[in-house]
Amino acid sequence: MELPALTQFIANISVAVDAGYDTNVAEIRAHIERGDIISFLTDMCCADPVLMAKLVREHWATETENELNELLGDESGDEKLAGSFNRSGLCYLIALTTRLIERRSFRA
């Protein structure tokens, strides 16, 4: 997923949190591991369906889900990151997506 799409993804999740949508960290991790976090967010009604459709149509959803899953497997910090969030799974997803942006910027 390109940087503008990732930042829009974060903004979209932030709006969902502000609107009162949320889940726990364990559920977010489970959906990332299953590779269905985008469809989960869409079904939860906390994601902009137009943005999510664009992610799927342009094959960014699979790429992003795979990269988020890689971050879960990165023992150098995910457990500490996950442990920092006691209630909000969506805030955890925002932090994880921010890590994804950081990771990509170091590759460039």
Backbone bond lengths (Angstrom), bond angles and torsions (degrees), N, CA, C in turn:
res aa  C-N    CA-C-N  psi(-1)  N-CA   C-N-CA  omega(-1)  CA-C   N-CA-C  phi
1 M - - - 1.447 - - 1.525 107.28 -
2 E 1.298 116.76 137.42 1.447 121.25 179.20 1.524 110.28 -73.26
3 L 1.322 115.25 157.62 1.465 121.01 -177.04 1.534 113.27 -53.97
4 P 1.333 120.17 -46.61 1.469 118.26 178.82 1.533 112.96 -59.60
5 A 1.312 117.14 -36.05 1.466 119.69 178.74 1.523 110.80 -69.75
6 L 1.333 117.50 -38.49 1.464 120.42 177.79 1.521 111.41 -65.07
7 T 1.326 116.74 -41.31 1.463 118.72 179.45 1.526 110.47 -69.00
8 Q 1.337 117.73 -34.57 1.462 120.59 175.52 1.524 110.36 -67.12
9 F 1.328 116.90 -36.94 1.467 122.87 176.79 1.536 109.52 -59.68
10 I 1.337 116.42 -46.34 1.467 121.03 178.48 1.524 110.58 -63.43
11 A 1.327 117.04 -44.75 1.465 120.34 179.38 1.521 110.68 -61.01
12 N 1.315 116.84 -39.92 1.460 121.66 -179.96 1.527 111.21 -64.24
13 I 1.317 116.65 -42.24 1.466 120.50 178.43 1.531 109.70 -66.73
14 S 1.328 116.89 -38.13 1.470 120.58 178.20 1.525 111.51 -61.56
15 V 1.318 117.02 -40.81 1.464 121.15 176.85 1.527 110.06 -63.15
16 A 1.330 116.50 -39.61 1.463 120.51 178.69 1.529 111.18 -62.81
17 V 1.328 116.45 -42.23 1.468 120.38 177.78 1.524 109.61 -61.68
18 D 1.319 115.74 -44.79 1.459 120.13 -179.99 1.536 111.58 -62.42
19 A 1.330 116.58 -31.27 1.468 121.12 179.98 1.529 112.16 -80.90
20 G 1.334 116.64 -4.09 1.457 119.91 176.11 1.520 115.35 100.61
21 Y 1.322 117.53 1.23 1.467 119.77 176.41 1.521 109.12 -77.89
22 D 1.311 116.94 144.81 1.455 120.63 173.36 1.520 110.69 -173.98
23 T 1.287 115.32 172.04 1.454 124.81 174.60 1.520 105.94 -155.66
24 N 1.314 117.28 -176.84 1.466 118.91 -178.18 1.525 111.54 -96.09
25 V 1.321 114.97 167.96 1.466 121.66 -177.91 1.528 111.05 -61.54
26 A 1.322 117.50 -41.93 1.466 120.68 -178.23 1.527 111.14 -59.45
27 E 1.324 117.37 -40.42 1.465 119.48 -179.70 1.528 111.24 -68.86
28 I 1.321 117.08 -40.33 1.466 120.26 176.88 1.523 109.81 -60.95
29 R 1.325 116.69 -46.67 1.477 120.55 179.26 1.529 110.98 -60.16
30 A 1.320 116.81 -42.23 1.470 120.73 -179.37 1.533 110.90 -62.26
31 H 1.331 117.09 -41.73 1.465 119.63 180.00 1.521 111.37 -71.00
32 I 1.318 117.85 -34.10 1.463 119.72 175.17 1.521 109.21 -64.66
33 E 1.323 117.43 -45.63 1.466 121.27 -179.45 1.527 111.61 -61.84
34 R 1.338 117.33 -36.07 1.465 120.86 179.03 1.527 112.11 -78.96
35 G 1.330 116.66 -13.49 1.459 120.11 179.89 1.513 113.79 78.97
36 D 1.338 116.89 26.02 1.462 119.02 -179.00 1.529 112.63 -128.40
37 I 1.332 116.41 29.83 1.464 119.67 -177.51 1.530 111.64 -64.38
38 I 1.309 118.30 -37.04 1.469 121.10 -179.39 1.527 110.05 -65.47
39 S 1.321 117.74 -47.43 1.468 119.29 179.57 1.521 110.83 -67.80
40 F 1.337 118.13 -34.20 1.460 121.04 176.33 1.528 110.45 -60.78
41 L 1.336 116.74 -46.86 1.459 120.44 -179.94 1.530 110.95 -62.92
42 T 1.309 116.31 -40.10 1.464 120.35 178.85 1.522 110.53 -64.70
43 D 1.336 116.92 -46.03 1.467 121.38 179.55 1.523 111.81 -64.58
44 M 1.312 116.48 -31.91 1.452 121.64 -179.35 1.538 111.21 -72.75
45 C 1.315 115.79 -8.66 1.472 123.23 -179.33 1.515 112.69 67.99
46 C 1.300 117.34 20.82 1.460 118.09 178.93 1.510 111.24 -106.30
47 A 1.300 116.56 1.67 1.451 119.08 -179.50 1.527 109.09 -116.14
48 D 1.299 115.27 142.83 1.456 121.25 177.57 1.524 108.31 -64.25
49 P 1.342 117.91 115.05 1.467 119.60 -176.33 1.520 113.24 -60.85
50 V 1.338 117.90 -29.79 1.458 120.27 178.54 1.529 109.90 -68.28
51 L 1.339 116.83 -44.93 1.459 120.57 177.64 1.523 110.27 -63.13
52 M 1.332 117.36 -46.66 1.461 120.01 -177.76 1.527 111.07 -63.63
53 A 1.329 117.46 -38.84 1.466 120.53 177.38 1.527 110.48 -63.12
54 K 1.332 116.08 -39.08 1.465 120.10 177.78 1.532 110.17 -64.19
55 L 1.318 117.40 -42.41 1.467 120.75 179.44 1.519 110.65 -59.91
56 V 1.325 116.15 -43.52 1.467 120.32 -179.26 1.520 110.26 -69.90
57 R 1.322 116.70 -47.01 1.468 121.70 -177.42 1.525 111.01 -59.76
58 E 1.308 116.69 -38.63 1.458 119.99 -176.99 1.529 112.25 -94.51
59 H 1.310 115.33 14.12 1.476 122.77 175.20 1.516 113.64 62.31
60 W 1.320 117.54 17.98 1.453 120.59 176.51 1.508 111.24 -77.14
61 A 1.322 116.16 -26.80 1.466 119.41 -177.48 1.523 110.35 -60.02
62 T 1.318 117.46 -51.01 1.466 120.96 -178.15 1.517 111.03 -62.76
63 E 1.320 116.20 -44.47 1.464 120.73 179.74 1.533 110.66 -60.45
64 T 1.317 116.05 -46.29 1.461 120.25 -178.50 1.518 111.13 -67.65
65 E 1.330 117.27 -43.15 1.463 120.22 177.93 1.521 110.99 -60.42
66 N 1.330 117.13 -40.23 1.464 120.32 177.31 1.523 111.66 -64.26
67 E 1.328 116.76 -43.13 1.463 119.84 -179.84 1.529 111.80 -68.10
68 L 1.334 117.34 -38.02 1.463 119.77 176.41 1.522 109.82 -63.74
69 N 1.329 116.88 -39.50 1.463 120.85 178.34 1.526 110.66 -63.81
70 E 1.324 117.11 -39.42 1.470 120.63 175.84 1.530 110.55 -60.08
71 L 1.334 116.38 -40.56 1.461 119.81 178.69 1.525 111.14 -63.54
72 L 1.340 117.09 -35.84 1.469 119.76 177.36 1.521 110.38 -62.26
73 G 1.316 116.14 -35.71 1.459 120.57 -179.04 1.517 113.87 -79.81
74 D 1.325 116.26 -8.96 1.450 120.84 -179.98 1.525 109.09 -81.33
75 E 1.301 116.28 101.27 1.463 121.27 -174.95 1.529 113.11 -72.09
76 S 1.333 116.94 -1.71 1.464 119.03 -176.52 1.519 113.37 -78.24
77 G 1.302 118.17 6.66 1.450 115.81 178.90 1.512 115.60 175.56
78 D 1.337 118.69 -13.98 1.450 118.57 -175.59 1.518 112.40 -64.92
79 E 1.327 117.94 -41.07 1.469 119.24 -179.50 1.519 110.70 -62.18
80 K 1.334 116.06 -39.54 1.457 119.73 177.11 1.526 110.12 -65.87
81 L 1.329 116.15 -42.15 1.457 120.80 178.25 1.526 110.18 -62.65
82 A 1.320 117.66 -48.71 1.467 121.35 -179.91 1.520 110.75 -60.66
83 G 1.317 116.76 -37.53 1.457 121.00 179.78 1.518 113.70 -69.93
84 S 1.316 116.41 -15.35 1.462 120.91 179.03 1.524 112.51 -78.11
85 F 1.324 116.72 -14.68 1.460 121.73 -177.13 1.521 109.41 -112.47
86 N 1.315 116.03 110.90 1.456 121.00 -177.73 1.526 113.10 -90.16
87 R 1.311 117.25 -24.72 1.460 119.71 -175.13 1.511 114.51 -125.87
88 S 1.286 118.99 -45.00 1.458 121.39 -166.85 1.518 114.02 -97.41
89 G 1.303 115.20 107.85 1.455 120.82 174.82 1.519 111.86 -67.74
90 L 1.332 116.32 -33.88 1.461 118.93 179.71 1.525 111.45 -70.44
91 C 1.324 117.55 -36.63 1.472 119.76 174.42 1.532 110.15 -64.25
92 Y 1.316 116.68 -38.36 1.469 121.20 175.17 1.530 110.04 -60.46
93 L 1.336 117.34 -42.91 1.465 120.91 179.17 1.527 110.79 -64.23
94 I 1.316 117.49 -37.70 1.461 120.74 175.68 1.532 109.72 -61.39
95 A 1.320 117.37 -45.72 1.467 121.19 179.60 1.525 111.17 -63.58
96 L 1.327 116.26 -40.96 1.464 120.51 179.74 1.533 110.61 -65.92
97 T 1.316 116.95 -40.41 1.463 120.63 178.54 1.528 110.39 -67.43
98 T 1.323 117.04 -34.47 1.467 120.73 174.79 1.529 109.94 -62.98
99 R 1.329 116.39 -40.42 1.481 119.94 175.81 1.527 110.60 -61.63
100 L 1.333 116.03 -37.52 1.461 120.40 178.46 1.530 110.01 -63.01
101 I 1.308 117.28 -41.92 1.479 121.08 177.29 1.529 109.84 -63.10
102 E 1.322 117.55 -43.39 1.469 121.10 178.04 1.522 110.30 -60.68
103 R 1.305 117.16 -44.33 1.458 122.52 -178.39 1.524 109.83 -61.04
104 R 1.313 116.90 -44.69 1.469 120.64 -179.93 1.515 111.62 -65.98
105 S 1.332 117.28 -37.16 1.464 119.26 -178.03 1.522 110.79 -67.30
106 F 1.328 118.33 -29.15 1.457 120.92 177.71 1.520 112.36 -76.94
107 R 1.330 116.73 -22.89 1.469 120.37 177.27 1.519 111.24 -75.67
108 A 1.318 116.09 -29.41 1.471 120.34 -174.30 1.494 112.98 -72.10
